[in-house]
Amino acid sequence: MPFDRELEIEVVERNGHCSVEHKVGDTFRIKSYKTPEGICLSAFHALWPPARTLLLGGEHPWEKEKDVTTVACPDPDNPVVFRIRRVRKG
């Protein structure tokens, strides 16, 4: 099922070793209920709840921009930080 908006997920920070080898600048798109190819599944598990909120038109009140949120992967020793941005389909 496609959405009327898409999400862009970008790696904005990497600390330590990433077993999937994500690098700052890596980007992924969510266009439907499919996991983006190449994204770490552990990270995606953490990303999905806030991503779904943005996909469905919601926002996170602690964020300065209503179309953006930031989430870290669950590895406390080697966190990779992702920015999720809501974008209109073009």
GIMOSUL-V895023 format. One record per helix or strand of 3 or more residues. SS is the DSSP state (2 for helix, 1 for strand). FROM is the first residue (numbers start at 1). TO is the last residue. If there is no record, write none. Layout:
# GIMOSUL-V895023
ss->(SS;SS)
from->(FROM;FROM)
to->(TO;TO)
This chain:
# GIMOSUL-V895023
ss->(1;1;2;1;1)
from->(2;27;41;68;80)
to->(14;32;55;72;88)
